[in-house]
């Protein structure tokens, strides 16, 4: 029993609120958190918070009929309500930090809403990429792509991972992006785009957009704004897990505890991967190398890295990158380790490369499994044998869709322990490296 | 390019009400800036800027669509923050219907003062100036430490009444005590009678008993209010007025939020017309409700933007509606 502490849950992830409260053996704070019919959030906190240490749990995930921005605004309103309700300290607990990814280029990585593509000039407009179902885009059915019965091995054998398939191979154009399926050939040189967005019905709005000549379009970065909004609402402390960019910690003027999912993933490997000592830990991109090597080193396991090469010959070839494996995976079990699975593009492409290089079995271990867009279909059709994620976002729907292919690890004990330690003013660095 | 050429009006439109932005841009004789807002598949909002705003006078028009308030608000914050990052000289948030304006006081224990939170968030994001229309409570201006221009739909309403009715046959009615000031002001300008309805509100979006103070017999009763949400109040008030002998009842409301079953409620009511301004995107509601009439508020907003940009007084607009 912990005294003088209030745990308040948002609507984004009720399951984790319950299990954290269970672990702390206290009931969650009573509150009303709904919407007025006008769409404004309605929040009433029914238990007293005066002089209490308040922890508000809300994860950065929208889905199952709820919206991410609604959840975020709810969080801000709850923080503000507790602050005006004379709470002694308000801590925002965000298992998945919203807007943490900050894609800095319009065409970087899956999930980016806009990108240039030279694809339409190739005359292969209806090309469908191997294991990757296409991005939802204007005029494209939600899940085209690998149809049932297609032979995955056959598809895999067509990978364009070698450099000899010509400078404008459609396969290579899909690196980090998706093939452009916008119907109707645009004027030569005009930008065409594909979208991983629910705005694809809003064609007229999107179709009219084009940057001013001579101006390089850019995408706004919301990370600093989100950090500032949390402090402006009155958060005194933030607890989160596996920030995509550790630099986000520096955007805050208040203390941020960034917990690690690594130990949990490591334990899974030790317990569930047969002969894990002979396996290879793979980082699907250079950015995650540090995270993956940390796990590999602590277990004395080999490490390999997938390097995405971008060597543009001209500007429009920017995305014509190829993937290169640095290391040997022939006849070995591969364990991909990364922090975030969004549309699943990076990880499925990496898996395909590993299969081609002779991997026997492929595990994918990720802290946050968002599974947005076509991720579920893409994972099902991919060469990955097992996906392991934590319940930093609700996984019930994903588990139902992916079945035994998905394993979910419980992070609520880590958060409960972090809350307990923060409340008592104990060190939480122990949580960073425990086994 | 000379130095005077820089610092022009940049009108940026959010997704919530592109129609209003287009009308404002047309009035100002400029194009809406090339930007686009989208949602990633993980539902995070992204905002792409396609032209320079460096050292420009930026006006961001974002209303909040009914049911999608948080989405619109977050988008607005991201747009403001993006313009600040892009070195805009001044950023004015044009928010025709201010979100969370009704959550402006701590009416019970631990109730959030969300309007104040929104004010803080707008300033945190980097807004230097706010333009809005008919704030629910003008005290909300006090939540800001930057200038707030609270425009009135009243001049537009006065013109509408003068053009469509004989002022002597009318009586202006406020549906609650809080709106009495707004209604008396209109009644004074028209030199007509005034009445008031006292209501009890047991819970939000639910209306209790109503009592009429004043005489409406054989008159055209014109209800005046700042927002019509579920329309429960208006419809009940209209029924009370009808019972007290009003010839006909219509309502003039600035913000037609019209959430929930508002359209059905209106269609089945004794109200002969509901006149709203286009501060809130109405979508297909005009087609679904033959009683709904829309007054275009964009000339007032456009003129406020022009005057703000040129450093002229805006107070002229408090009493005059530009044609």
Interface residues (C-beta under 8 A of the other chain):
Chain A: X36 X37 X38 X39 X40 X41 X42 X43 X44 X45 X46 X48 X49 X61 X62 X63 X67 X68 X69 X70 X72 X73 X74 X76 X77 X78 X80 X81 X82 X84 X85 X98 X99 X101 X103 X106 X111 X112 X113 X114 X135 X136 X195 X196 X197 X198 X199 X205 X206 X209 X210 X211 X212 X215 X217 X218 X219 X220 X221 X222 X224 X225 X228 X229 X232 X233 X342 X343 X370 X372 X373
Chain B: X15 X18 X34 X35 X36 X38 X39 X40 X41 X42 X43 X44 X45 X46 X47 X48 X49 X50 X51 X52 X64 X65 X66 X67 X68 X69 X70 X71 X73 X74 X75 X77 X78 X79 X81 X82 X85 X99 X100 X102 X103 X106 X108 X109 X110 X111 X112 X113 X114 X116 X117 X120 X121 X124 X125 X204 X205 X229 X230 X257 X259 X260
